[in-house]
Amino acid sequence: MIKLRHLAAVSSVALSLTVAPKLFTAVLAQSIVFDPNNYAQNVLTAERELQQINNQITALQNQARMLINQARNLANLPYSSLQELQSSIQRTQQLLAQAQNIAFNVQQVDHAFQTTYGSANASQSSQVLTSNAQARWQNSVAALQDALRVQAGVVVNLDTNRTQMSALVTSSQSATGGLAATQAGNQLLALQAQQLADLTATVAAQGRAQSLQSAQQAAAQDQAREQLRRFLSPGTGYQSTTVTMFHP
């Protein structure tokens, strides 16, 4: 009886060992099921999400570049020649303001041509005629000196202009943005304007000297006619007098 029970127990164990693997395989097969369509959709979804992230990163990079370019375009030129150009113009203006005798003034010019450069007439004494002639000569010499002083000042400005032009061209070529390049161009235009101002001052000073010299010659001719008229005028012309050459 005991042997039969033992045999039955052994048979039961053997049967369980035989059936268990088959049952585990069936359960595992029911729990893991691969769906190709679902897998493909998941892959496409992940790819689209990754593409969206890449697009967002690219957009942020483009915005950053745009901001950097805007900052460069708004950057000021680190160099300014304004002070040097203003100093050059002020030096030339001071030389013009120091014009001697007859300044660059309409009222002074009109007054001089009504008096010193006016027509010689019979009412003027010989002393007045001589004094006017001397004043005209002094005006001409002073005007020539003023013209030379202005020319010398312009020559001094040439070295300053050369330095400023070199610095501005270098700054313009190394400008990182539109604003800096525009500012460099504007300063170059200001330099050209300063050079034109020096040229105008030189021409004005030289023209003043030439005009006063021509006016002196015209006034001298008029005065010579008046003196000749007085010399040849009856009753007031030349009269001989006795001259003692040697004193006893």
trRosetta pair geometry for C-beta under 8 A, 3 or more apart (Angstrom, degrees):
i j d omega theta_ij theta_ji phi_ij phi_ji
1 4 5.8 -51 -153 31 32 111
1 5 6.7 31 150 -16 63 104
2 5 5.8 -54 -153 36 36 111
2 6 6.3 35 151 -19 68 107
3 6 5.6 -54 -145 37 33 111
3 7 6.2 34 155 -20 66 106
4 7 5.7 -54 -147 37 30 112
4 8 6.3 32 153 -22 64 105
5 8 5.7 -55 -149 34 31 112
5 9 6.5 31 153 -20 65 104
6 9 5.8 -53 -150 33 32 110
6 10 6.4 30 153 -17 65 105
7 10 5.8 -54 -147 37 32 109
7 11 6.2 33 153 -20 65 107
8 11 5.7 -55 -148 37 31 112
8 12 6.4 34 153 -23 64 105
9 12 5.6 -53 -150 32 32 112
9 13 6.6 31 153 -18 65 103
10 13 5.8 -54 -151 35 33 109
10 14 6.3 31 153 -18 66 108
11 14 5.7 -56 -147 39 31 111
11 15 6.2 33 154 -21 65 106
12 15 5.7 -55 -148 35 30 111
12 16 6.4 28 154 -19 64 105
13 16 5.8 -56 -150 35 32 109
13 17 6.4 29 153 -17 66 106
14 17 5.8 -55 -148 37 32 110
14 18 6.4 29 153 -19 64 108
15 18 5.7 -59 -151 36 32 111
15 19 6.2 18 158 -11 68 112
16 19 6.1 -61 -139 43 30 102
16 20 6.0 42 162 -38 67 106
17 20 6.2 -40 -135 17 27 116
18 21 7.9 -67 -176 27 26 96
18 22 7.9 8 147 0 58 114
19 22 6.0 -71 -163 44 44 110
19 23 6.0 40 150 -23 79 112
20 23 5.8 -62 -146 38 30 109
20 24 6.3 29 159 -20 68 107
21 24 5.7 -55 -144 36 33 110
21 25 6.3 33 158 -19 67 105
22 25 5.9 -53 -148 35 31 110
22 26 6.5 31 154 -20 63 106
23 26 5.8 -54 -151 34 32 112
23 27 6.5 30 154 -18 65 105
24 27 5.9 -55 -148 37 31 109
24 28 6.2 29 154 -18 66 108
25 28 5.8 -56 -146 38 31 109
25 29 6.2 32 155 -21 65 107
26 29 5.8 -56 -149 35 29 112
26 30 6.6 26 154 -18 63 106
27 30 5.8 -59 -153 36 32 110
27 31 6.4 23 154 -17 68 110
28 31 5.9 -60 -144 37 33 106
28 32 6.4 -8 171 16 70 107
29 32 7.2 -72 -134 54 24 81
30 33 7.9 -18 -173 -52 29 103
34 39 7.3 0 -172 -38 83 134
35 38 3.9 44 99 19 121 115
35 39 6.3 164 88 -18 64 85
36 39 5.6 -58 -147 38 31 113
36 40 6.3 31 157 -21 67 105
37 40 5.8 -54 -149 34 30 110
37 41 6.5 28 154 -16 64 106
38 41 5.7 -55 -149 37 32 112
38 42 6.3 35 153 -20 65 106
39 42 5.7 -55 -150 35 31 112
39 43 6.5 31 153 -19 64 105
40 43 5.7 -54 -150 35 32 111
40 44 6.4 31 153 -17 66 106
41 44 5.7 -54 -146 38 32 111
41 45 6.2 35 154 -21 65 106
42 45 5.7 -53 -147 36 30 113
42 46 6.4 29 155 -17 64 106
43 46 5.8 -56 -148 38 30 109
43 47 6.3 32 153 -21 65 107
44 47 5.6 -54 -146 36 31 113
44 48 6.4 32 155 -19 65 104
45 48 5.9 -53 -148 35 30 109
45 49 6.4 29 154 -16 64 107
46 49 5.8 -55 -148 38 32 111
46 50 6.3 33 153 -19 65 106
47 50 5.7 -55 -148 37 31 111
47 51 6.3 33 152 -20 65 105
48 51 5.6 -53 -148 35 32 113
48 52 6.5 35 152 -20 64 104
49 52 5.6 -51 -150 34 33 114
49 53 6.6 34 151 -19 64 103
50 53 5.6 -53 -151 35 34 113
50 54 6.4 35 150 -19 66 104
51 54 5.6 -52 -148 36 34 112
51 55 6.3 37 152 -21 66 103
52 55 5.6 -51 -147 35 32 113
52 56 6.4 33 153 -18 64 104
53 56 5.7 -53 -150 36 32 112
53 57 6.4 33 151 -19 64 104
54 57 5.6 -53 -148 36 33 112
54 58 6.3 34 152 -19 66 105
55 58 5.7 -53 -148 37 32 112
55 59 6.3 34 153 -20 65 105
56 59 5.6 -51 -146 35 32 112
56 60 6.4 32 155 -18 64 105
57 60 5.8 -55 -150 37 31 111
57 61 6.4 32 151 -20 64 106
58 61 5.6 -54 -149 36 33 113
58 62 6.4 33 153 -19 66 104
59 62 5.7 -53 -148 36 32 111
59 63 6.4 33 153 -18 65 105
60 63 5.7 -52 -147 37 32 112
60 64 6.4 35 153 -21 64 104
61 64 5.6 -53 -149 34 32 112
61 65 6.5 31 152 -17 65 103
62 65 5.7 -52 -148 36 33 110
62 66 6.3 36 152 -21 65 105
63 66 5.5 -52 -146 35 33 114
63 67 6.4 33 155 -18 65 104
64 67 5.8 -53 -149 36 31 110
64 68 6.4 32 152 -19 64 105
65 68 5.6 -55 -148 37 33 112
65 69 6.3 32 154 -18 67 106
66 69 5.8 -55 -147 38 30 110
66 70 6.3 32 153 -19 64 106
67 70 5.6 -52 -146 37 32 112
67 71 6.4 34 154 -20 64 104
68 71 5.7 -54 -151 35 31 112
68 72 6.5 30 151 -18 64 104
69 72 5.6 -53 -149 37 34 111
69 73 6.2 34 153 -20 67 105
69 177 7.8 140 -176 -113 55 100
70 73 5.6 -53 -144 37 33 111
70 74 6.2 18 159 -8 66 111
71 74 6.0 -65 -144 45 28 102
71 75 6.6 49 150 -49 63 94
71 177 7.9 -131 109 -75 41 147
72 75 5.5 -35 -152 0 35 119
72 176 4.6 -103 -159 134 105 103
72 177 3.9 170 140 -70 69 110
73 177 3.9 -170 -97 -166 27 117
73 178 4.6 11 -145 26 91 95
73 179 5.7 99 162 -8 55 94
74 177 6.6 -60 13 145 29 162
74 179 5.6 58 -128 -4 26 149
75 176 5.9 11 56 70 143 111
75 177 5.0 126 36 19 93 134
75 179 6.4 162 60 65 43 115
75 180 5.6 -12 94 -44 86 118
76 179 6.6 -59 -93 124 41 120
76 180 6.5 109 165 -89 18 82
76 183 6.7 48 -159 -20 66 167
77 80 7.1 126 97 -67 104 68
77 171 5.8 69 -165 164 111 127
77 175 6.6 -40 -104 -110 91 106
77 179 7.7 -142 -33 123 77 76
77 180 4.3 130 -76 -147 72 76
77 183 4.0 -147 -5 90 126 131
77 184 5.5 158 -111 -54 148 80
77 187 7.6 -126 92 -9 161 136
78 171 7.2 -150 56 -136 75 116
78 180 7.9 4 -7 -133 66 121
79 167 5.9 -152 175 157 149 109
79 168 7.1 -158 108 -95 127 54
79 171 4.5 -119 39 -88 132 149
79 184 7.8 47 67 -100 103 91
80 83 7.1 73 117 -1 101 89
80 187 7.0 -153 -141 -103 51 141
81 84 5.2 -58 -169 47 72 112
81 85 5.5 72 134 -26 90 106
81 164 4.3 94 -143 -151 138 114
81 167 6.7 145 -74 82 114 122
81 168 5.9 -48 -20 -63 140 112
81 187 5.2 112 37 -176 107 123
81 190 7.3 165 86 85 105 122
81 191 6.6 2 109 -69 148 106
82 85 5.9 -63 -147 40 28 109
82 86 6.1 27 158 -18 66 109
82 187 7.2 -94 -57 -121 72 102
82 190 7.1 -22 -103 136 68 163
83 86 5.8 -56 -146 38 28 110
83 87 6.4 30 154 -21 63 106
84 87 5.6 -54 -149 34 32 113
84 88 6.5 34 153 -20 64 103
84 160 5.7 -171 175 -176 112 114
84 163 7.8 -106 -178 87 161 111
84 164 5.6 -170 95 -78 141 127
85 88 5.7 -51 -150 33 34 112
85 89 6.5 30 153 -15 65 105
85 164 6.8 115 -61 -148 88 168
85 187 8.0 -164 -24 -161 146 81
85 190 5.6 48 171 138 173 109
85 191 6.2 -115 -99 -93 126 60
85 194 4.8 -128 -157 -61 97 151
86 89 5.8 -55 -148 39 33 110
86 90 6.2 34 154 -21 66 107
87 90 5.6 -54 -145 37 31 112
87 91 6.5 35 154 -22 64 102
87 160 7.7 -128 85 -158 108 160
88 91 5.8 -53 -152 31 31 111
88 92 6.7 26 153 -13 63 105
88 157 4.5 95 -150 -132 113 114
88 160 5.5 -170 -78 91 122 147
88 161 7.2 82 -118 -58 165 86
88 194 5.6 63 88 -178 128 131
88 198 7.3 -47 155 -64 110 119
89 92 5.8 -57 -152 38 34 109
89 93 6.2 34 152 -19 67 108
89 194 5.7 -105 -61 -130 98 94
89 197 5.8 9 -119 105 97 155
90 93 5.5 -54 -144 39 33 113
90 94 6.3 37 156 -23 65 104
91 94 5.8 -52 -149 32 30 112
91 95 6.7 30 153 -18 62 103
91 153 5.6 -172 140 -166 105 118
91 156 7.4 -91 140 86 154 126
91 157 6.9 179 72 -70 131 108
92 95 5.7 -54 -153 33 34 111
92 96 6.6 32 151 -15 66 105
92 150 7.0 64 -148 -149 78 85
92 153 5.7 157 -95 126 63 130
92 154 6.8 57 -103 -78 112 75
92 157 7.0 -9 -52 -45 109 149
92 197 6.6 137 84 129 156 101
92 198 5.6 -131 -93 -104 152 72
92 201 4.9 -168 178 -6 118 174
93 96 5.7 -56 -149 38 34 110
93 97 6.1 33 153 -20 68 108
93 201 7.9 -112 -73 -101 44 139
94 97 5.6 -55 -143 38 32 111
94 98 6.3 30 156 -20 64 108
95 98 5.8 -58 -148 35 30 110
95 146 7.6 141 167 -165 85 77
95 149 5.5 -171 -154 125 114 102
95 150 4.9 149 133 -95 134 69
95 153 4.9 -129 -42 -10 155 160
95 201 7.4 84 78 170 113 135
95 205 7.9 -25 130 -81 109 145
96 99 6.2 -10 -176 -35 44 106
96 104 6.0 -17 174 4 100 143
96 150 6.7 59 -70 -102 70 122
96 201 5.8 -106 -62 -144 122 108
96 204 7.3 22 -121 94 120 131
96 205 7.0 -121 -103 -70 80 104
97 103 7.6 12 -155 -151 41 122
98 146 7.4 -177 99 -125 79 99
98 149 7.6 -74 86 115 122 151
99 102 7.2 -53 139 92 114 49
99 103 4.6 131 77 -125 111 61
99 104 5.8 108 14 -18 156 82
99 142 8.0 98 -180 143 63 105
99 143 7.7 23 -160 -112 99 66
99 146 5.0 49 -124 -139 71 153
99 205 7.8 -154 -97 -118 111 89
99 208 7.3 -47 -141 140 138 165
100 139 8.0 -168 107 -130 91 53
100 142 3.8 -107 84 -177 127 129
100 143 7.5 -130 60 -62 91 47
100 145 7.1 17 15 72 135 117
100 146 6.0 -154 14 -57 87 116
101 135 7.9 155 -149 -175 132 84
101 138 6.7 150 -80 119 150 95
101 139 4.8 -144 119 -110 156 79
101 142 5.0 116 3 74 120 158
101 143 7.7 -74 55 -50 119 81
102 105 7.9 -142 179 44 62 85
102 108 5.5 162 -149 138 67 113
102 109 6.2 84 -173 -89 116 62
102 112 5.2 -14 -102 -47 123 161
102 139 5.7 38 0 -146 112 119
102 143 7.4 -13 56 -73 102 109
102 208 7.9 -172 98 -173 106 114
102 212 6.9 165 52 -98 139 128
103 108 5.4 70 45 49 80 163
104 204 7.0 27 -111 160 136 127
104 208 7.1 -83 -86 -87 88 144
105 108 4.1 67 79 13 108 111
105 109 6.7 178 86 -12 55 85
106 109 5.8 -58 -149 37 31 112
106 110 6.3 30 155 -18 66 107
107 110 5.8 -54 -147 37 31 111
107 111 6.3 31 155 -19 65 107
108 111 5.7 -54 -145 37 32 111
108 112 6.3 32 156 -21 65 106
109 112 5.9 -55 -147 35 29 110
109 113 6.5 16 160 -9 64 109
110 113 6.2 -65 -147 43 28 102
110 114 6.4 25 155 -18 64 111
111 114 5.8 -62 -150 38 30 110
111 115 6.3 0 161 3 67 114
112 115 6.3 -75 -142 50 27 92
112 116 5.2 -32 -164 40 73 112
112 117 5.7 46 140 7 80 109
112 139 7.5 114 -159 -114 140 158
113 116 7.7 -46 -80 61 24 74
113 117 4.5 -40 -118 73 55 119
113 118 6.6 109 160 -68 44 65
113 215 7.3 -89 -102 -153 97 138
114 117 8.0 37 11 61 22 78
114 118 5.4 20 176 -72 26 119
115 118 5.7 8 -88 -8 4 118
115 132 7.6 -154 143 -115 70 111
116 132 5.1 170 -147 -146 61 87
116 135 4.9 -102 -135 101 128 131
116 136 5.9 163 160 -65 109 83
116 139 7.3 114 131 -24 153 145
116 219 7.7 2 138 -145 67 165
117 132 7.9 175 -61 -177 30 111
117 136 6.5 113 -83 -101 79 115
117 215 5.2 -21 -134 168 140 117
117 216 7.8 -85 -108 -80 102 45
117 218 7.8 45 -165 81 102 103
117 219 4.9 -108 -142 -72 66 138
118 219 7.9 58 49 -123 23 112
119 222 5.7 -109 -137 176 65 146
120 124 6.1 -102 -154 48 70 142
120 129 5.8 47 -131 -114 121 108
120 132 7.8 -177 -89 71 93 150
120 219 7.7 113 -33 -170 98 75
120 222 5.2 157 15 131 99 94
120 223 4.5 121 -43 -102 149 61
120 225 7.5 155 63 65 122 82
120 226 3.8 -119 115 -2 123 156
120 227 7.8 -30 147 -31 157 74
121 124 5.7 104 61 -2 66 100
121 226 6.9 -103 -78 -121 12 139
122 226 7.3 -157 -71 -155 53 107
122 229 8.0 -84 -83 106 94 129
122 230 7.6 152 -120 -81 79 99
124 128 4.4 -117 -171 83 95 132
124 129 5.6 111 127 -54 121 85
124 132 8.0 -16 -174 -8 147 137
124 226 7.8 25 58 156 114 154
125 128 4.8 101 55 3 75 99
125 129 7.2 -138 99 -2 42 85
126 129 5.6 -52 -148 37 36 112
126 130 6.2 35 154 -18 67 106
126 227 7.8 82 -120 -111 91 98
126 230 8.0 -165 -78 116 100 168
127 130 5.8 -55 -147 39 30 110
127 131 6.2 31 153 -20 65 108
128 131 5.6 -55 -145 38 31 112
128 132 6.3 31 156 -19 65 105
129 132 5.9 -54 -148 36 29 109
129 133 6.4 30 154 -20 63 107
129 223 5.5 142 -163 -150 108 115
129 226 7.0 -153 -112 92 141 129
129 227 6.9 154 149 -67 160 103
130 133 5.7 -54 -148 35 32 113
130 134 6.4 31 154 -17 64 106
131 134 5.8 -56 -150 37 31 111
131 135 6.4 31 152 -20 65 106
132 135 5.6 -54 -146 36 33 112
132 136 6.3 34 155 -20 66 104
132 219 7.3 -118 142 163 112 132
132 223 7.3 -176 87 -90 118 140
133 136 5.8 -52 -148 34 30 111
133 137 6.6 31 153 -18 63 105
133 219 7.6 -175 -101 122 65 109
133 220 6.5 84 -129 -103 101 82
133 223 6.1 -157 -74 105 110 174
134 137 5.7 -54 -150 35 33 112
134 138 6.4 33 152 -18 65 106
135 138 5.6 -55 -148 38 32 112
135 139 6.3 37 152 -23 65 104
136 139 5.6 -50 -148 33 33 114
136 140 6.5 33 154 -19 64 103
136 212 7.8 -178 -165 178 74 88
136 215 7.3 -136 -149 112 113 90
136 216 4.4 149 158 -118 112 90
136 219 5.6 -154 -104 74 162 143
136 220 7.3 -158 96 -54 149 88
137 140 5.8 -53 -151 34 32 111
137 141 6.5 29 154 -15 65 106
137 216 6.5 109 -79 -150 48 137
138 141 5.9 -55 -146 39 32 109
138 142 6.1 31 155 -18 66 109
139 142 5.8 -58 -144 40 28 110
139 143 6.2 30 156 -22 65 107
139 212 5.3 -131 131 -171 103 132
139 216 7.1 -180 71 -72 103 114
140 143 5.8 -53 -145 34 29 110
140 144 6.6 30 155 -18 62 104
140 209 7.3 87 -159 -161 60 70
140 212 5.0 -175 -96 123 65 105
140 213 4.8 96 -140 -89 116 68
140 216 4.9 -33 -54 -29 133 154
141 144 5.8 -55 -153 35 32 111
141 145 6.5 31 150 -17 64 106
142 145 5.6 -55 -151 37 34 113
142 146 6.3 37 151 -22 67 104
143 146 5.5 -49 -146 35 34 113
143 147 6.4 37 153 -21 65 102
143 205 7.9 174 -175 -174 75 68
143 208 5.4 -141 -155 124 116 93
143 209 3.9 166 134 -104 102 66
143 212 4.5 139 -5 39 163 147
143 213 7.3 -138 75 -37 132 83
144 147 5.7 -51 -148 33 32 112
144 148 6.6 30 153 -16 63 105
144 209 4.8 104 -80 -147 53 130
144 213 7.6 63 -58 -59 104 119
145 148 5.8 -56 -150 38 32 110
145 149 6.3 33 152 -21 66 106
146 149 5.6 -55 -148 35 32 112
146 150 6.4 31 154 -18 66 104
146 205 5.7 -141 125 -154 90 107
146 208 7.1 -39 89 89 129 132
146 209 7.0 -175 62 -67 92 103
147 150 5.9 -53 -149 36 31 109
147 151 6.4 31 153 -17 64 107
147 202 7.9 79 -161 -158 78 58
147 205 4.1 156 -111 141 65 99
147 206 4.9 100 -148 -85 128 52
147 208 6.9 -173 -69 62 102 94
147 209 4.4 -55 -28 -25 139 139
148 151 5.6 -54 -147 38 33 113
148 152 6.3 36 153 -21 65 104
149 152 5.6 -51 -148 35 31 112
149 153 6.5 33 152 -19 63 104
149 205 8.0 -131 62 -164 74 152
150 153 5.7 -54 -150 36 33 112
150 154 6.4 34 152 -20 65 104
150 201 5.6 -147 -169 142 125 101
150 202 5.8 175 128 -100 111 56
150 205 4.0 165 33 -20 154 168
151 154 5.7 -52 -148 34 33 112
151 155 6.5 36 152 -20 64 103
151 202 5.7 81 -91 -130 71 104
151 205 7.3 -143 -36 85 78 138
151 206 7.7 66 -59 -61 113 103
152 155 5.7 -52 -151 33 33 113
152 156 6.7 37 150 -20 64 101
153 156 5.6 -50 -153 32 36 113
153 157 6.6 36 150 -20 65 103
153 198 8.0 -148 110 -138 88 102
154 157 5.5 -52 -152 34 36 114
154 158 7.0 54 147 -38 62 91
154 198 4.4 130 -127 -178 102 113
154 199 7.7 109 -145 -71 142 41
154 201 6.9 177 -71 79 116 112
154 202 5.4 -17 -32 -65 161 118
155 158 5.6 -34 -159 6 39 119
156 159 6.7 -51 -174 24 41 105
156 160 7.4 32 139 -7 66 107
157 160 5.3 -57 -156 42 50 113
157 161 5.9 52 148 -24 78 105
157 194 7.7 -143 176 149 133 110
157 198 5.7 -150 76 -99 151 148
158 161 5.5 -54 -146 37 32 113
158 162 6.3 36 154 -23 65 103
159 162 5.7 -49 -148 31 32 113
159 163 6.7 31 154 -16 63 104
160 163 5.9 -57 -153 37 32 110
160 164 6.2 26 155 -14 67 110
161 164 5.8 -58 -143 41 31 108
161 165 6.0 32 159 -22 66 108
161 191 6.3 128 -145 -168 87 104
161 194 7.0 -169 -100 98 108 119
161 195 6.0 84 -132 -79 150 103
162 165 5.9 -54 -144 35 27 110
162 166 6.5 26 157 -18 62 106
163 166 6.0 -59 -152 35 29 109
163 167 6.4 23 155 -14 65 109
164 167 5.8 -58 -146 40 32 109
164 168 6.0 28 158 -18 68 110
164 191 5.7 -179 114 -108 124 128
165 168 5.9 -57 -142 39 29 108
165 169 6.2 28 160 -18 65 107
165 188 7.3 76 -128 -125 73 85
165 191 6.0 150 -80 162 81 160
166 169 6.1 -56 -146 36 27 108
166 170 6.4 26 156 -16 62 109
167 170 5.8 -59 -150 39 30 111
167 171 6.2 28 154 -18 66 109
168 171 5.6 -53 -144 39 33 111
168 172 6.2 35 155 -22 65 106
168 184 5.6 149 -172 -161 81 85
168 187 5.2 -152 -125 103 129 116
168 188 5.2 163 139 -72 142 83
168 191 6.7 -140 6 -22 160 145
169 172 5.7 -52 -145 35 30 113
169 173 6.4 27 157 -17 64 106
169 188 7.6 81 -69 -94 67 124
170 173 6.0 -57 -148 37 29 107
170 174 6.3 5 161 1 65 113
171 174 6.2 -70 -142 51 28 96
171 175 6.5 57 152 -61 64 87
171 180 7.5 -123 161 170 93 102
171 184 5.1 -172 104 -108 100 122
172 175 5.7 -24 -153 -18 33 118
172 181 6.0 79 -152 -136 74 67
172 184 3.6 173 -84 137 85 149
172 185 6.7 97 -119 -55 126 64
172 188 7.2 1 -53 -37 144 130
175 180 3.8 179 -150 108 105 110
175 181 4.2 163 99 -66 157 72
175 184 5.8 -123 -59 -7 135 138
176 180 6.2 54 42 32 63 149
177 180 5.1 94 59 12 77 101
177 181 7.0 -143 100 -3 40 92
178 181 5.7 -60 -148 40 32 110
178 182 6.1 33 156 -20 68 107
179 182 5.7 -55 -148 37 30 111
179 183 6.3 30 155 -18 65 106
180 183 5.7 -53 -146 37 31 111
180 184 6.4 33 153 -19 64 104
181 184 5.7 -52 -149 35 32 112
181 185 6.4 33 152 -18 64 105
182 185 5.6 -55 -150 37 33 112
182 186 6.3 34 152 -20 66 104
183 186 5.6 -50 -145 35 33 112
183 187 6.4 32 155 -17 64 104
184 187 5.8 -56 -149 37 31 109
184 188 6.5 34 151 -20 64 104
185 188 5.6 -53 -149 34 34 113
185 189 6.5 35 151 -18 65 102
186 189 5.6 -52 -152 35 35 113
186 190 6.5 38 148 -21 65 102
187 190 5.3 -46 -147 34 38 116
187 191 6.5 45 150 -22 64 99
188 191 5.5 -47 -150 31 35 114
188 192 6.7 37 150 -17 63 101
189 192 5.6 -51 -151 36 36 112
189 193 6.4 39 149 -21 65 103
190 193 5.4 -51 -148 35 34 115
190 194 6.5 38 151 -21 65 101
191 194 5.6 -50 -150 33 33 112
191 195 6.5 33 151 -18 64 104
192 195 5.6 -53 -149 36 34 112
192 196 6.4 36 151 -19 66 104
193 196 5.6 -52 -148 37 33 112
193 197 6.4 38 150 -23 64 102
194 197 5.5 -50 -150 32 34 115
194 198 6.6 35 151 -18 64 101
195 198 5.7 -49 -150 34 35 111
195 199 6.4 35 150 -18 64 104
196 199 5.5 -52 -147 38 34 113
196 200 6.2 38 152 -22 66 104
197 200 5.6 -51 -147 36 31 113
197 201 6.4 33 153 -20 64 104
198 201 5.7 -53 -147 36 32 111
198 202 6.4 33 153 -20 64 104
199 202 5.7 -53 -149 34 32 112
199 203 6.4 29 155 -15 65 106
200 203 5.9 -56 -147 39 30 108
200 204 6.1 30 154 -20 65 109
201 204 5.7 -55 -145 37 30 112
201 205 6.2 27 158 -17 65 107
202 205 6.0 -56 -145 38 28 107
202 206 6.2 21 158 -12 64 110
203 206 5.9 -59 -143 43 28 107
203 207 5.9 29 157 -20 65 111
204 207 5.7 -56 -142 40 26 110
204 208 6.3 32 155 -24 63 104
205 208 5.7 -50 -149 30 30 114
205 209 6.7 29 154 -17 62 103
206 209 5.8 -53 -152 35 34 110
206 210 6.4 29 153 -14 66 108
207 210 5.7 -57 -145 41 33 109
207 211 6.0 34 156 -22 68 108
208 211 5.8 -56 -144 37 28 110
208 212 6.3 23 159 -15 64 107
209 212 6.1 -57 -147 38 28 106
209 213 6.3 27 155 -18 63 109
210 213 5.7 -57 -146 38 31 112
210 214 6.3 30 155 -17 66 106
211 214 5.8 -55 -147 38 31 109
211 215 6.2 30 153 -19 65 107
212 215 5.5 -52 -142 39 33 112
212 216 6.2 40 153 -25 64 102
213 216 5.5 -47 -148 30 31 115
213 217 6.7 31 152 -17 62 102
214 217 5.7 -53 -151 35 34 110
214 218 6.4 32 152 -17 66 106
215 218 5.7 -54 -146 39 34 111
215 219 6.1 31 156 -16 67 108
216 219 5.9 -57 -144 41 28 107
216 220 6.1 31 155 -23 64 108
217 220 5.6 -53 -144 35 30 113
217 221 6.5 32 155 -20 63 103
218 221 5.9 -53 -153 33 31 111
218 222 6.6 28 151 -15 64 105
219 222 5.6 -54 -148 38 36 111
219 223 6.1 34 154 -18 68 107
220 223 5.7 -54 -143 40 31 110
220 224 6.2 36 154 -24 64 104
221 224 5.6 -51 -146 32 30 113
221 225 6.7 33 153 -20 62 101
222 225 5.8 -52 -154 31 33 111
222 226 6.7 29 150 -15 65 105
223 226 5.6 -55 -150 38 36 110
223 227 6.3 33 153 -16 68 106
224 227 5.7 -54 -144 40 32 109
224 228 6.2 34 155 -19 65 106
225 228 5.7 -55 -146 38 30 111
225 229 6.3 34 153 -23 64 104
226 229 5.6 -49 -147 33 32 113
226 230 6.5 32 153 -17 63 104
227 230 5.6 -52 -148 37 34 111
227 231 6.3 37 151 -23 64 106
228 231 5.5 -53 -146 34 33 114
228 232 6.2 10 161 -1 67 110
229 232 6.3 -70 -144 50 26 94
229 233 5.9 46 154 -51 66 102
230 233 5.5 -35 -138 5 30 121
230 236 6.2 -70 -166 122 72 119
230 237 7.6 160 147 -98 45 55
231 237 5.7 56 161 -140 39 78
231 238 6.1 17 -167 -38 81 94
232 237 5.4 18 -141 -109 15 123
233 236 4.6 -2 90 59 112 104
233 237 5.5 177 60 -58 49 83
234 237 6.5 -19 -97 -8 22 113
244 247 6.6 70 139 -80 124 63
